[in-house]
Amino acid sequence: MTTARIPTWRRSLNRAEICDRNFREHVEAWDGPGFPTPEDDSPVMAGSTLTAAAFLELFESQLISRHLDLMARVLRLQNKVFYTIGSSGHEGNALVARLTRHTDPAFLHYRSGAFMAERFRKLPGMDPIMDSALSFAASKDDPASGGRHKVWGSKPLWVLPQTSTIASHLPKAMGTALAIEQARRIGHGLPVPEDSIAVCSFGDASANHATAQTAFNAAAWTAYQKLPAPVLFVCEDNGIGISVKTPRGWIAERFSSMPGLDYFHADGLDLAAGHDNVRAAVEHCRRTRRPTFLHLRTTRIMGHAGTDFEIEWRPIEELVTVESTDPLLRSAEIALSSGLMDKAELLERYETIRKRCFEAAEEAYNRPKLMTLEAVVAPLAPDTPDEVHAEATRADYAAKRLAVFGSEEKLPENLPPRHLAIQINQALHDLFCKYPEALLFGEDVAQKGGVYTVTKNLHKAFKGHRVFNTLLDETMVLGLAQGYANMGLLPLPEIQYLAYFHNACDQIRGEAASLQFFSNDQYRNPMVVRIAGLGYQKGFGGHFHNDNSITALRDIPGLIVGCASRGDDAAMMLRTLTAKAKVDGRVSIFLEPIALYMTKDLHEPGDGQWQFAYPAPDQALVVGEPRVYAEDADDLLVITYGNGVPMSLRAARRIEAETGHKVRVLDLRWLVPLSAAAIVAHASGCARVLVVDEGRHSAGIGEGVLAALLEGGQGGKPVRRVVGADTFTPLADAALLVLPGEDDIVAAALEIA
């Protein structure tokens, strides 16, 4: 069609109005051949496996999705709706909802309105229009997120809320599929049927994202080893990502011959034509338990979002061509040609659903909103310290401990004091005795026992279904953790080095730590992530093995970060963090200082003063509770953590010898959230304060400590900071030039004396 032949009204109306007008005009102009009206259980069209009754319900789901989109575009201009990334053109995904179960965990692309409308049919008494309207309006009555974001989600329908997912949900969908199978192998009861599959939808542009490629590779790797992984990847291919077009045929070329992914193609623009292949893909995934890739043809008949004015960057002739592929036009043709509806009935249905959507939107707009900060953050970080402490100190697994450790004499609390690595290992053995649903996994953690042998013998004691190696892929390690947590397991993943965590940070920042917040605490993915890190490692160093940057952990809302400097603390902190996961559903990082793993001495070689007795299983710590050395000292307070603790204790002895000043050392132990109350309380009892932070000068823990001191009224006394330089850590002894040392602590103390 040339520009001259395009009606003027197409240029003067917005895209939503054009799509709306196109549909009504298409129906009114219909003059095609008719066929005898099929029975409810007969094919809606000759050669189709879709019945007439099923078609009518699917068509209604499509219409609901479309009118939610149109309503959002209109009411956004009135500031009554706050989200306009629509599903128009993707309504064929209702087929996927129809042919899967409501107990198949679903991780959805944001263009999933029709999927949700159709899945709502699976349970009686649910209203997809009202629930969606509440979400669009950011009402606190929104059953998905409590008004925190427009998300597709539902607890009873097993749709785990996503925010603006650009492939970041694929690893946890893959992890959920593996967890469905893993739970059965370890005898753990699932919250869904054993033959469930994980459903994961995304766009053709997102398929190119590194995080998506991680999930596809893990799926293929799993299939290559003949391990069950029932994940249905649904690529909704509309040929464009915002404004960047996907090369024609790219998705089929890339995935149709990918080993380990079983490829199916279906036409999502035609319910009658697409039904059989969608059904085949779902049945194949459920029967074979293999990763399955469903390439679903879709289109995008409005801009990426309400602020995307396509007419400014896309030729109008192209837009008209796209409009002609609107799947609702084809569904209308099927309804009319089959005799299931006449034109009047169809338009009445169309307008009735429009009216329902606008009425629901108006009601939702008038429903309560989140009005206080307390209400906003309520589900972010559930905190029940009494219940957590009771769980952490629960020690009703004595018989299992005896079986694992061998005898009463070999129980760790009956052995001589040991160093950090040994006591972390003993604590992990204890946790695996206590929690049969616990899993430990990562790179080299099984037979080898980890790079530093911290997980030694766990594989032997608890076998490969509970302790196992993964791909060399931190993103997938954390994706697995989320999947296992979704299925009620207790994941304890290991990230080999802190520097490697940065490769996969978004799996914690954007996914794991945000789920409770965006689901209004309806979904939780509890886990304790162990990470070896920090500096001062001798003989094997450089930036990637002496990473002292914990900034990426500090600003993740809801995350807990603990860092033990000694073995007994490590054991008690691990118990607390694991209980925190079990009781409050929290995501935690346990940071293990590599340089202290094997440290046995404090002041002199052979003094053994950095080895400690193993705490009995009924001992644990409270999150935020520091350890204090020389609590009665009041001349100087040294606030530190990790490697800084033994270093500060050695410096304290020198300071006292040189100045006579008594030094109190505060080991924070908990880095996120910082216990401002403890920091201020101890600082108020001392004349001077020295903050020893082995992290970097900018954005390190020390900045948070200084802020707590200032805000707590302690800024009037001498305060100094000893901190690392803003640089990457070099190799060998040059590392000591950029990290704070004992001499630096003594010098700073003398300066403020």
TIFI-383461 format. One record per residue (C-alpha): residue in three letters; x, y, z. Coordinates in steps of 0.02 Angstrom, whole numbers, plus 50000, padded with zeros to 5 digits. Each point is the difference from the previous one (the first is absolute). Layout:
BEGIN
(rec ala (X Y Z))
...
***
This chain:
BEGIN
(rec met (50000 50000 50000))
(rec thr (50071 50170 49952))
(rec thr (49996 50151 50113))
(rec ala (49872 50081 49887))
(rec arg (49880 49854 50025))
(rec ile (50011 50004 50190))
(rec pro (49848 50087 50074))
(rec thr (50031 50164 50091))
(rec trp (49922 49934 50160))
(rec arg (50143 49876 50019))
(rec arg (50118 50146 50019))
(rec ser (49895 50095 50127))
(rec leu (49959 49861 50122))
(rec asn (50115 49915 50125))
(rec arg (50046 49818 49977))
(rec ala (49878 49935 50129))
(rec glu (49854 50088 49916))
(rec ile (50055 49933 49831))
(rec cys (50007 49820 50063))
(rec asp (49830 50021 50079))
(rec arg (49923 50075 49844))
(rec asn (50082 49868 49889))
(rec phe (49917 49860 50096))
(rec arg (49826 50074 49995))
(rec glu (50013 50044 49816))
(rec his (50067 49827 49959))
(rec val (49850 49918 50082))
(rec glu (49875 50120 49923))
(rec ala (50073 49971 49827))
(rec trp (50004 49812 50016))
(rec asp (49921 49915 49849))
(rec gly (50089 49834 49995))
(rec pro (49929 49826 49976))
(rec gly (49913 49918 50145))
(rec phe (50003 49820 50058))
(rec pro (49882 49896 50106))
(rec thr (50017 50044 50184))
(rec pro (50106 49864 50082))
(rec glu (49952 49907 50157))
(rec asp (50093 50053 50157))
(rec asp (50119 49852 49992))
(rec ser (50023 50005 49811))
(rec pro (50147 50086 49913))
(rec val (49969 50185 49981))
(rec met (50076 49990 49826))
(rec ala (50029 49852 49886))
(rec gly (50168 49920 50036))
(rec ser (50023 50088 50167))
(rec thr (50016 49912 50168))
(rec leu (49921 50150 50087))
(rec thr (49819 49972 50050))
(rec ala (49866 50130 49980))
(rec ala (49971 50014 50187))
(rec ala (50185 50023 50034))
(rec phe (50014 50129 49862))
(rec leu (49862 50108 50074))
(rec glu (50088 50004 50169))
(rec leu (50168 50037 49920))
(rec phe (49924 50139 49896))
(rec glu (49924 50076 50156))
(rec ser (50172 49995 50084))
(rec gln (50071 50089 49849))
(rec leu (49866 50134 50008))
(rec ile (50030 50025 50186))
(rec ser (50185 50024 49970))
(rec arg (49968 50122 49857))
(rec his (49879 50107 50097))
(rec leu (50117 50007 50150))
(rec asp (50130 50071 49881))
(rec leu (49879 50127 49926))
(rec met (49939 50050 50172))
(rec ala (50179 50026 50060))
(rec arg (50041 50114 49854))
(rec val (49846 50107 50029))
(rec leu (50007 50013 50190))
(rec arg (50187 50029 50005))
(rec leu (49965 50171 49928))
(rec gln (49886 50031 50150))
(rec asn (50135 49938 50121))
(rec lys (49887 49858 50055))
(rec val (50109 49861 49930))
(rec phe (50188 49987 50016))
(rec tyr (50055 49869 49875))
(rec thr (49979 49989 49812))
(rec ile (50112 49858 49937))
(rec gly (49860 49904 49917))
(rec ser (49968 49825 49934))
(rec ser (49917 50049 49836))
(rec gly (50058 49883 49864))
(rec his (50056 49867 50124))
(rec glu (49825 49938 50044))
(rec gly (50043 49830 49927))
(rec asn (50092 49960 50162))
(rec ala (49828 49958 50069))
(rec leu (50028 49833 49914))
(rec val (50149 49965 50114))
(rec ala (49895 50038 50153))
(rec arg (49859 49891 49935))
(rec leu (50111 49850 49972))
(rec thr (50104 50010 50158))
(rec arg (49936 49981 50177))
(rec his (49980 50132 50134))
(rec thr (50124 49898 50103))
(rec asp (50135 50017 49868))
(rec pro (50110 50141 50071))
(rec ala (49999 50142 49875))
(rec phe (50130 50138 49975))
(rec leu (49923 50120 49877))
(rec his (50050 50129 49872))
(rec tyr (49915 50167 50030))
(rec arg (49886 49977 49847))
(rec ser (49903 49860 50086))
(rec gly (49827 50075 50025))
(rec ala (49910 49865 49902))
(rec phe (50100 49862 50085))
(rec met (49944 50067 50168))
(rec ala (49819 50022 49948))
(rec glu (49996 49820 49940))
(rec arg (50090 49927 50151))
(rec phe (49872 50085 50112))
(rec arg (49874 49874 49931))
(rec lys (50093 49860 50088))
(rec leu (49928 50047 50169))
(rec pro (49821 50054 50035))
(rec gly (49952 50167 50072))
(rec met (50150 50099 49934))
(rec asp (49982 50160 49898))
(rec pro (50144 50040 49881))
(rec ile (49929 50171 49957))
(rec met (49984 50065 50178))
(rec asp (50164 49925 50057))
(rec ser (50090 50077 49851))
(rec ala (49916 50168 50024))
(rec leu (50057 50006 50181))
(rec ser (50177 49968 49941))
(rec phe (49992 50133 49863))
(rec ala (49936 50125 50128))
(rec ala (50136 49958 50128))
(rec ser (49868 49964 50132))
(rec lys (50057 49918 50159))
(rec asp (49856 49879 49972))
(rec asp (50091 49932 49848))
(rec pro (50008 49813 50038))
(rec ala (50164 49979 49906))
(rec ser (50116 50132 50071))
(rec gly (49898 50099 50124))
(rec gly (50018 50156 49892))
(rec arg (50189 49998 49985))
(rec his (50011 49972 49813))
(rec lys (49896 49949 49851))
(rec val (50046 49817 49992))
(rec trp (49921 49844 49929))
(rec gly (49991 49888 50152))
(rec ser (49886 49890 50102))
(rec lys (50035 49889 50148))
(rec pro (49854 49880 49971))
(rec leu (50041 49991 49814))
(rec trp (50187 49971 50026))
(rec val (50052 50152 49900))
(rec leu (50153 50070 50088))
(rec pro (50004 50189 49979))
(rec gln (50130 50075 49885))
(rec thr (50037 50184 49978))
(rec ser (50077 50064 49839))
(rec thr (50077 49835 49953))
(rec ile (50133 50005 49865))
(rec ala (50046 49817 50006))
(rec ser (50052 50005 50183))
(rec his (49861 49878 50043))
(rec leu (50060 49860 49886))
(rec pro (50134 49930 50118))
(rec lys (49877 49983 50144))
(rec ala (49872 49920 49886))
(rec met (50132 49874 49950))
(rec gly (50043 49977 50183))
(rec thr (49817 49970 50042))
(rec ala (49988 49864 49867))
(rec leu (50153 49913 50072))
(rec ala (49931 50020 50176))
(rec ile (49840 49910 49954))
(rec glu (50105 49848 49958))
(rec gln (50130 50024 50138))
(rec ala (49869 50003 50137))
(rec arg (49939 49828 49951))
(rec arg (50177 49930 50002))
(rec ile (50030 50056 50178))
(rec gly (49826 49953 50059))
(rec his (49941 50178 50029))
(rec gly (49816 50037 49977))
(rec leu (49960 50125 49864))
(rec pro (49874 50143 50011))
(rec val (49944 49954 49822))
(rec pro (49964 49832 49916))
(rec glu (50154 49896 49958))
(rec asp (49967 50008 49813))
(rec ser (49992 50191 49998))
(rec ile (50102 50099 49877))
(rec ala (50073 50176 50014))
(rec val (49933 50124 49872))
(rec cys (50107 50147 49950))
(rec ser (49955 50130 49869))
(rec phe (50107 50138 49924))
(rec gly (50020 50100 49841))
(rec asp (50107 49970 49847))
(rec ala (50114 50146 50046))
(rec ser (50023 49934 50177))
(rec ala (50054 49831 49930))
(rec asn (50165 50082 49954))
(rec his (50037 50058 50177))
(rec ala (50149 49921 50088))
(rec thr (49888 49947 50144))
(rec ala (49883 49910 49880))
(rec gln (50148 49914 49918))
(rec thr (50054 49941 50172))
(rec ala (49833 49912 50024))
(rec phe (49998 49924 49824))
(rec asn (50176 49935 50022))
(rec ala (49959 49925 50170))
(rec ala (49846 49918 49925))
(rec ala (50101 49925 49858))
(rec trp (50139 49946 50119))
(rec thr (49871 49915 50111))
(rec ala (49916 49912 49853))
(rec tyr (50169 49942 49936))
(rec gln (50024 49907 50164))
(rec lys (49824 49930 49989))
(rec leu (49946 50088 50159))
(rec pro (49815 50047 50007))
(rec ala (49966 50186 49984))
(rec pro (49816 50032 49955))
(rec val (50010 50183 49950))
(rec leu (49893 50072 49860))
(rec phe (50087 50151 49927))
(rec val (49870 50103 49906))
(rec cys (50078 50125 49883))
(rec glu (49864 50123 49948))
(rec asp (50075 50061 49838))
(rec asn (49928 50166 49943))
(rec gly (50152 50045 49897))
(rec ile (50051 50156 50094))
(rec gly (50077 50056 50165))
(rec ile (49941 50177 50038))
(rec ser (50062 50071 49833))
(rec val (50134 49873 49949))
(rec lys (49939 49868 49880))
(rec thr (50046 49818 50018))
(rec pro (50071 49934 49837))
(rec arg (49867 49900 49910))
(rec gly (50020 49815 50039))
(rec trp (50131 50026 50136))
(rec ile (49907 49914 50142))
(rec ala (49960 49846 49896))
(rec glu (50178 49994 49933))
(rec arg (50074 50017 50173))
(rec phe (49891 49879 50096))
(rec ser (49923 49874 49881))
(rec ser (50161 49901 49993))
(rec met (50073 50037 50171))
(rec pro (50053 49835 50082))
(rec gly (49908 49967 50161))
(rec leu (49852 50115 49963))
(rec asp (49850 49916 49918))
(rec tyr (49929 50129 49881))
(rec phe (49817 50029 49957))
(rec his (49923 50141 49898))
(rec ala (49821 50061 50017))
(rec asp (49899 50140 49924))
(rec gly (49946 50111 50142))
(rec leu (49905 50112 49881))
(rec asp (49871 49865 49962))
(rec leu (49922 49903 50143))
(rec ala (49933 49863 49889))
(rec ala (50164 49975 49907))
(rec gly (50114 50019 50151))
(rec his (49910 49889 50123))
(rec asp (50068 49831 49945))
(rec asn (50184 50048 50004))
(rec val (49985 50088 50168))
(rec arg (49916 49844 50067))
(rec ala (50137 49891 49927))
(rec ala (50136 50106 50080))
(rec val (49918 49997 50172))
(rec glu (49965 49813 49993))
(rec his (50176 49964 49940))
(rec cys (50077 50100 50142))
(rec arg (49891 49916 50130))
(rec arg (50024 49825 49932))
(rec thr (50185 50001 49959))
(rec arg (50055 50119 50141))
(rec arg (50117 50082 49874))
(rec pro (50032 50185 49971))
(rec thr (49880 50055 49865))
(rec phe (50004 50158 49895))
(rec leu (49833 50062 49935))
(rec his (50022 50133 49866))
(rec leu (49835 50093 50002))
(rec arg (49965 50120 49858))
(rec thr (49929 50165 50064))
(rec thr (49997 50182 49948))
(rec arg (50001 50168 50087))
(rec ile (49862 50111 49938))
(rec met (50030 50145 50116))
(rec gly (50162 50082 50055))
(rec his (50112 49922 50131))
(rec ala (49910 50103 50132))
(rec gly (49886 50150 50008))
(rec thr (50147 50118 49982))
(rec asp (50062 49916 49840))
(rec phe (49930 50101 49856))
(rec glu (50038 49881 49858))
(rec ile (49939 50120 49869))
(rec glu (50154 50106 50036))
(rec trp (50125 49865 49952))
(rec arg (49906 49865 49904))
(rec pro (49926 50024 49825))
(rec ile (49811 50009 50002))
(rec glu (49990 49872 49860))
(rec glu (50090 49877 50112))
(rec leu (49883 50038 50145))
(rec val (49849 49966 49890))
(rec thr (50074 49833 49948))
(rec val (50029 49955 50182))
(rec glu (49821 50046 50044))
(rec ser (49937 49875 49872))
(rec thr (50082 49858 50099))
(rec asp (49902 50040 50159))
(rec pro (49954 49829 50073))
(rec leu (49832 50067 50058))
(rec leu (49951 50031 49820))
(rec arg (50032 49817 49961))
(rec ser (49906 49943 50155))
(rec ala (49853 50108 49947))
(rec glu (50003 49918 49828))
(rec ile (49998 49827 50080))
(rec ala (49854 50048 50113))
(rec leu (49901 50071 49854))
(rec ser (50040 49871 49867))
(rec ser (49965 49855 50118))
(rec gly (49831 50070 50045))
(rec leu (50043 50007 50186))
(rec met (49957 50185 49998))
(rec asp (49922 50122 49881))
(rec lys (50065 50176 49981))
(rec ala (49879 50076 50124))
(rec glu (50038 49870 50133))
(rec leu (50187 50019 49977))
(rec leu (49998 50189 50012))
(rec glu (49886 49991 50151))
(rec arg (50123 49881 50084))
(rec tyr (50143 50117 49954))
(rec glu (49913 50152 50074))
(rec thr (49943 49906 50154))
(rec ile (50178 49953 50042))
(rec arg (50057 50178 49967))
(rec lys (49869 50061 50123))
(rec arg (50054 49873 50131))
(rec cys (50182 50054 49984))
(rec phe (49964 50185 50018))
(rec glu (49880 49972 50145))
(rec ala (50130 49893 50088))
(rec ala (50134 50131 49968))
(rec glu (49893 50138 50074))
(rec glu (49964 49894 50153))
(rec ala (50183 49955 50017))
(rec tyr (50050 50183 49990))
(rec asn (49891 50036 50150))
(rec arg (50066 49854 50102))
(rec pro (50132 50033 50135))
(rec lys (50179 50036 49949))
(rec leu (50163 49977 50093))
(rec met (50009 50159 50105))
(rec thr (50145 49972 50120))
(rec leu (50180 49946 49987))
(rec glu (49964 49863 50127))
(rec ala (49866 49928 49887))
(rec val (50114 50005 49848))
(rec val (50144 49906 50081))
(rec ala (49897 49880 50106))
(rec pro (50032 49845 49893))
(rec leu (50179 50043 49955))
(rec ala (50090 49930 50150))
(rec pro (49891 49898 50119))
(rec asp (50081 49994 50170))
(rec thr (49944 49886 50141))
(rec pro (50155 49987 50110))
(rec asp (49923 49893 50137))
(rec glu (49937 49870 49878))
(rec val (50165 50004 49906))
(rec his (50101 49975 50159))
(rec ala (49889 49855 50052))
(rec glu (50028 49919 49831))
(rec ala (50186 50036 49999))
(rec thr (50025 49920 50170))
(rec arg (49886 49851 49968))
(rec ala (50109 49847 50025))
(rec asp (49884 49851 49981))
(rec tyr (50108 49905 49877))
(rec ala (50126 49919 50116))
(rec ala (49981 49825 49928))
(rec lys (50036 50062 49824))
(rec arg (50154 50094 50063))
(rec leu (50068 49843 50081))
(rec ala (49975 49903 49840))
(rec val (50089 50132 49896))
(rec phe (50145 50045 50117))
(rec gly (50025 49819 50056))
(rec ser (49993 50005 50190))
(rec glu (49975 50111 50151))
(rec glu (50187 50029 50011))
(rec lys (50007 50059 49820))
(rec leu (49864 50130 50017))
(rec pro (50082 50168 49959))
(rec glu (49958 50078 50168))
(rec asn (50100 49860 50083))
(rec leu (50155 50031 49893))
(rec pro (50142 50124 50033))
(rec pro (49981 50180 49939))
(rec arg (50014 50016 49812))
(rec his (50021 50134 49868))
(rec leu (49871 50083 49888))
(rec ala (49995 49881 49851))
(rec ile (49979 49847 50109))
(rec gln (49860 50076 50101))
(rec ile (49904 50059 49847))
(rec asn (50014 49822 49936))
(rec gln (49937 49930 50165))
(rec ala (49857 50124 50003))
(rec leu (49948 49949 49824))
(rec his (49999 49817 50053))
(rec asp (49888 50049 50147))
(rec leu (49881 50098 49888))
(rec phe (49985 49854 49881))
(rec cys (49956 49888 50147))
(rec lys (49870 50125 50059))
(rec tyr (49921 50038 49831))
(rec pro (49975 49851 49884))
(rec glu (49940 50123 49866))
(rec ala (50168 50093 50001))
(rec leu (50102 49999 49840))
(rec leu (50179 50061 49973))
(rec phe (50063 50032 49825))
(rec gly (50122 50104 49901))
(rec glu (50164 49982 49908))
(rec asp (50117 49863 50067))
(rec val (49903 49979 50163))
(rec ala (49965 49812 49989))
(rec gln (50138 49871 49989))
(rec lys (50139 50130 50010))
(rec gly (49918 50086 50148))
(rec gly (50025 50174 49931))
(rec val (50158 50096 49956))
(rec tyr (50040 50018 50185))
(rec thr (49927 49831 50056))
(rec val (49864 50090 50099))
(rec thr (49868 49879 49935))
(rec lys (50110 49846 50016))
(rec asn (49908 49835 50036))
(rec leu (49826 50075 49984))
(rec his (49977 49911 49834))
(rec lys (50055 49837 50079))
(rec ala (49884 50021 50149))
(rec phe (49845 50062 49910))
(rec lys (50023 49937 49820))
(rec gly (49984 50083 49832))
(rec his (49816 50041 50007))
(rec arg (50033 50125 50140))
(rec val (50180 50054 49968))
(rec phe (50048 50021 49818))
(rec asn (50104 50097 49876))
(rec thr (49924 50121 49876))
(rec leu (50049 50082 49838))
(rec leu (50135 50132 50009))
(rec asp (49865 50133 49996))
(rec glu (49958 50106 50151))
(rec thr (49840 50064 49922))
(rec met (49935 49823 49985))
(rec val (50059 49956 50176))
(rec leu (49891 50139 50069))
(rec gly (49860 49958 49879))
(rec leu (50002 49822 50065))
(rec ala (49993 50064 50177))
(rec gln (49842 50098 49963))
(rec gly (49921 49852 49912))
(rec tyr (50036 49882 50144))
(rec ala (49934 50127 50124))
(rec asn (49840 50019 49898))
(rec met (49969 49815 50023))
(rec gly (50024 50001 50188))
(rec leu (50180 49944 50006))
(rec leu (50136 50090 50099))
(rec pro (50143 50051 49885))
(rec leu (50174 50039 50065))
(rec pro (50091 50046 49838))
(rec glu (50183 50044 49996))
(rec ile (50077 50137 49893))
(rec gln (50183 49957 49988))
(rec tyr (50068 50178 50014))
(rec leu (49921 50167 50039))
(rec ala (50061 50071 49834))
(rec tyr (49900 49865 49911))
(rec phe (49840 50055 50087))
(rec his (50003 50161 49900))
(rec asn (49971 49896 49842))
(rec ala (49832 49948 50068))
(rec cys (49952 50140 50119))
(rec asp (49831 50032 49920))
(rec gln (49939 49826 50047))
(rec ile (50004 50062 50180))
(rec arg (49968 50186 49973))
(rec gly (49863 49990 49869))
(rec glu (49927 49829 50035))
(rec ala (50030 49908 50163))
(rec ala (49999 50147 50120))
(rec ser (49853 50085 49915))
(rec leu (49875 49855 49996))
(rec gln (49928 50025 50174))
(rec phe (49979 50186 49966))
(rec phe (49915 49984 49832))
(rec ser (49891 49854 50052))
(rec asn (49946 50082 50163))
(rec asp (50088 49858 50091))
(rec gln (49892 49868 49918))
(rec tyr (50152 49921 49917))
(rec arg (50168 49974 50081))
(rec asn (50163 49927 49937))
(rec pro (50103 49977 50159))
(rec met (50185 49962 49980))
(rec val (50170 50023 50079))
(rec val (50134 50039 49871))
(rec arg (50177 49963 50059))
(rec ile (50134 50107 49916))
(rec ala (50188 49991 50030))
(rec gly (50081 50170 49987))
(rec leu (50090 50151 50072))
(rec gly (50187 50032 49995))
(rec tyr (50166 49951 50078))
(rec gln (50008 49829 49920))
(rec lys (50183 49953 49986))
(rec gly (50082 49906 49858))
(rec phe (49847 50002 49889))
(rec gly (49926 50168 49972))
(rec gly (49965 50140 49882))
(rec his (49835 50086 49976))
(rec phe (49888 49850 49967))
(rec his (50060 49902 50151))
(rec asn (50022 50147 50118))
(rec asp (49842 50098 49964))
(rec asn (49960 50123 50139))
(rec ser (49853 50084 49913))
(rec ile (49837 49968 50089))
(rec thr (49914 50155 49935))
(rec ala (49889 49898 49885))
(rec leu (49929 49912 50152))
(rec arg (49971 50153 50108))
(rec asp (49857 50081 49904))
(rec ile (49891 49849 49964))
(rec pro (49838 50027 50096))
(rec gly (49953 49859 50118))
(rec leu (50166 49907 49985))
(rec ile (50094 49942 50156))
(rec val (50190 49991 49992))
(rec gly (50100 49917 50137))
(rec cys (50189 49987 50013))
(rec ala (50083 49893 50133))
(rec ser (50182 50022 50050))
(rec arg (50011 49842 50108))
(rec gly (49932 49823 49996))
(rec asp (49880 50000 50146))
(rec asp (49916 50158 49938))
(rec ala (49988 49924 49826))
(rec ala (49908 49847 50065))
(rec met (49876 50102 50101))
(rec met (49972 50125 49861))
(rec leu (49966 49863 49873))
(rec arg (49870 49927 50117))
(rec thr (49917 50170 50018))
(rec leu (50001 50037 49813))
(rec thr (49929 49830 49959))
(rec ala (49864 50023 50130))
(rec lys (49968 50173 49926))
(rec ala (49974 49916 49832))
(rec lys (49883 49869 50073))
(rec val (49895 50116 50108))
(rec asp (50002 50168 49912))
(rec gly (50039 49943 49823))
(rec arg (50151 50114 49989))
(rec val (50143 50004 49877))
(rec ser (50172 50010 50082))
(rec ile (50182 50010 49951))
(rec phe (50130 49922 50113))
(rec leu (50168 50078 49960))
(rec glu (50149 49892 50047))
(rec pro (50172 50083 50015))
(rec ile (50117 49887 49900))
(rec ala (50155 50060 50091))
(rec leu (49925 49943 50167))
(rec tyr (49944 49827 49942))
(rec met (50157 49915 50064))
(rec thr (50059 50131 50126))
(rec lys (50039 49922 50168))
(rec asp (50109 50127 50087))
(rec leu (49968 50178 50056))
(rec his (50154 50083 50073))
(rec glu (50142 49876 49983))
(rec pro (50031 49848 49890))
(rec gly (49934 49848 50090))
(rec asp (49896 50092 50130))
(rec gly (49839 49922 49934))
(rec gln (49900 50150 50058))
(rec trp (49895 50011 49841))
(rec gln (49927 49826 50025))
(rec phe (49841 49982 50099))
(rec ala (49889 49867 50075))
(rec tyr (49854 49947 49891))
(rec pro (49834 50065 50070))
(rec ala (49870 49869 50042))
(rec pro (49851 49989 49878))
(rec asp (49887 50096 50119))
(rec gln (50104 50159 49986))
(rec ala (49968 50135 49872))
(rec leu (50013 50187 49976))
(rec val (49877 50141 49976))
(rec val (50015 50093 49834))
(rec gly (50090 50164 50035))
(rec glu (50083 49938 50160))
(rec pro (50186 50044 49999))
(rec arg (50144 49920 50094))
(rec val (50093 50113 50121))
(rec tyr (50178 49982 50060))
(rec ala (50055 50094 50159))
(rec glu (49826 50067 50028))
(rec asp (50055 50104 50151))
(rec ala (50132 50095 49901))
(rec asp (49947 50180 49972))
(rec asp (50147 50094 49923))
(rec leu (49982 49939 49820))
(rec leu (49868 49902 49909))
(rec val (50053 49908 49842))
(rec ile (49854 49949 49890))
(rec thr (50041 49869 49870))
(rec tyr (49955 49831 49922))
(rec gly (50077 49851 49911))
(rec asn (50189 50006 49982))
(rec gly (49998 50165 50094))
(rec val (49956 49912 50163))
(rec pro (50160 49903 50037))
(rec met (50101 50141 49921))
(rec ser (49917 50126 50117))
(rec leu (50027 49889 50152))
(rec arg (50185 49992 49961))
(rec ala (50004 50187 49974))
(rec ala (49905 50027 50163))
(rec arg (50137 49912 50098))
(rec arg (50130 50115 49920))
(rec ile (49895 50156 50032))
(rec glu (49979 49958 50182))
(rec ala (50187 49965 50016))
(rec glu (50046 50166 49918))
(rec thr (49868 50116 50073))
(rec gly (49922 49911 50148))
(rec his (49830 50027 49919))
(rec lys (49876 49860 50020))
(rec val (49925 49941 49836))
(rec arg (49830 49923 49972))
(rec val (49978 49904 49837))
(rec leu (49827 49981 49926))
(rec asp (49981 49860 49871))
(rec leu (49844 50048 49904))
(rec arg (49971 49823 49935))
(rec trp (49843 50062 49909))
(rec leu (50037 50119 49856))
(rec val (49825 50019 49926))
(rec pro (49901 50066 50085))
(rec leu (50126 50088 50113))
(rec ser (49949 50007 50182))
(rec ala (50003 50187 50024))
(rec ala (49938 49979 50178))
(rec ala (50149 49892 50048))
(rec ile (50123 50114 49912))
(rec val (49934 50154 50089))
(rec ala (49985 49915 50169))
(rec his (50181 49944 50000))
(rec ala (50064 50164 49928))
(rec ser (49910 50098 50135))
(rec gly (50103 49909 50131))
(rec cys (50169 50039 49922))
(rec ala (50098 50161 49978))
(rec arg (50056 49966 49822))
(rec val (49945 49892 49855))
(rec leu (50101 49917 49863))
(rec val (49913 49913 49856))
(rec val (50103 49864 49918))
(rec asp (49926 49950 49832))
(rec glu (50096 49884 49885))
(rec gly (49883 50049 49859))
(rec arg (50025 50148 49885))
(rec his (50001 50182 50049))
(rec ser (49844 50034 49897))
(rec ala (49836 49912 50040))
(rec gly (50074 49880 50127))
(rec ile (49928 49943 50166))
(rec gly (50098 50138 50085))
(rec glu (49890 50132 49921))
(rec gly (49847 49920 50078))
(rec val (50085 49994 50170))
(rec leu (50048 50184 49988))
(rec ala (49822 50045 49954))
(rec ala (49934 49901 50150))
(rec leu (50121 50091 50115))
(rec leu (49954 50171 49933))
(rec glu (49813 49969 50002))
(rec gly (50016 49925 50175))
(rec gly (50076 50158 50070))
(rec gln (50179 49937 50010))
(rec gly (50074 50121 49874))
(rec gly (50073 50115 50133))
(rec lys (50140 49883 50053))
(rec pro (50158 49956 49904))
(rec val (49955 49876 49864))
(rec arg (50116 49929 49867))
(rec arg (49985 49869 49865))
(rec val (50133 49876 49943))
(rec val (49944 49933 49834))
(rec gly (50058 49924 49836))
(rec ala (50041 50101 49846))
(rec asp (49883 50027 49853))
(rec thr (50089 49879 49887))
(rec phe (49999 49821 49944))
(rec thr (50109 49884 50102))
(rec pro (50168 49958 49920))
(rec leu (50094 49836 50012))
(rec ala (50122 49944 50136))
(rec asp (50065 50120 50134))
(rec ala (49945 50151 49900))
(rec ala (49825 49959 50065))
(rec leu (50054 50058 50173))
(rec leu (50029 50174 49930))
(rec val (49815 50023 49964))
(rec leu (49927 49910 50151))
(rec pro (50001 50071 50176))
(rec gly (50129 49920 50114))
(rec glu (50041 49985 50183))
(rec asp (50124 50144 49992))
(rec asp (49865 50110 49923))
(rec ile (49885 49963 50146))
(rec val (50133 50041 50128))
(rec ala (50047 50160 49910))
(rec ala (49821 50059 49990))
(rec ala (49971 49962 50183))
(rec leu (50154 50100 50049))
(rec glu (49942 50143 49891))
(rec ile (49836 50019 50094))
(rec ala (50076 49960 50170))
***
